[in-house]
Amino acid sequence: MRRITAVVLGVGLLMGTGAQAQAAAPETRAIDAQVVKQEFTVKNVEQGDPTPVRGKGTAYCSDGSTLTGGGYNLGDDGSDLVVTLNAPTDDGKGWTVEIVSTAPRQPNASLTATVYAVCQTQ
């Protein structure tokens, strides 16, 4: 008889401990975020020019908002592009992307890429 009582008492204690261990759900609040995008062009120079073709774009957050991240999209024809910079601006108010084209293209051909800044509004 004592063993049964001890087991029932032990289960009751475990259940009580479990109920006490539950933490309250964290408080949630809405955060207003804005995504700023800026398109920029990488344009080829004359055919035969060995200089790598570079393009650079920056998207800035508006005044009163804080940069929380960023990124880029090279588009459908971006397979021969290399990203050489993907970082916040030095002042922390925007996001900069720099790309280099690694394949020859037709003279004066261009590609459009997009840089994004994710901004939290106050």
N, C-alpha and C positions, 0 to 999 in steps of 0.2 A: 504494500500500500504506500509506503513512503516513497518508493521510486516513481510511481505514477504522479504523486503530488509534486515531486521535485521537477519532473519534466514539464508538467503543466505550468508551474511557477516560472521555470526558465523560459518557456515560450512567451509567457506573459511579459516578462522583463524585456525580452528581445523586441517584442512588438512595441513596447513603450519606448525603448531606446530609438527604434526606427522612426517613430512619430516625432520625437524630439530632434532628430538629426535633419529633418527636412528644413531647408532654408527657404526664406521668403523669396519670391520671384523678384529679380532685379527691376528697378523702376525703369520704364522705357519712356523715351520722349522722341518726338519727331525732329529730324534734322533736315533742314532745307538745303538741298544740294543743287548745284547748277553745273552743267557740262558746257564748257566753252570750246568751240572748235575753230580751227584756222587752217584753211587749205594753203598749200604752197606748191610751187612748181620746180621740177628739176628739168632743165632744158639742155639738150645736147648742143654742142658747138659744131663747127664744121667737121666733116668726116676726115679722118686721118689725124686729128689732134689727139695726142696721147694723154693729155691731161684728164684725170678723173673728173667726172661731172658730179658736182655737189649741189645739194639743196638744203636749206635750213628754214625751219618754221617755228614760231613761238605763239602759244595761246596764253593770254593773261586773264587772271581773275579780275572782276570789277572791284572798285574801291569798296571797302567794308566787308569783303569776303576773304576767306582763308583758303589757300591751296591745300588740298588733301591728297592729290595724286595726279597722274596724267598718263598719256600714252600716245599711240599713233596708229594709223592705218595706211599701208602702202598701196592699197587698191588692188585691182585684179591683175595689173601688169607689173607687179613689184617683185617678181621672183629674182631679178638680177640686181636688186638694191640691197645695200648693206647699211644697217643703222650704226652710225659711229658715235652718236650722242643721243641719249634718251634720259633726260634729267630735269629737275627743277631749275629755274633760272637762279642766278646768283643772289638776287634780292628776295627769292622765295615767293614771288607773286605770280609766277607763270610756269609753263612747262615748255621745254625746247627739245626739238628732234632735229638731228642732222643726218642726212643720208648721202650715200655715194653710189652712183651707177657703175656696175662692174662689167657691163656688156656694151659693145658698140651698137648704136642705133642709127637710124637715118638722120642726116644732118637736120638740125633745128627741130627734131622731134622732142616732145616733152611728156613728162609724167606728172600727175598730180597726186600728192600725198596729203594726209590730214594729221594735224597734231591736236591733242585734246588736253584740256586742263579741267580737273574736277575740283570745284570750289564749294566750300561750305559758307552759307550766308549766315549772318549773325541774327 
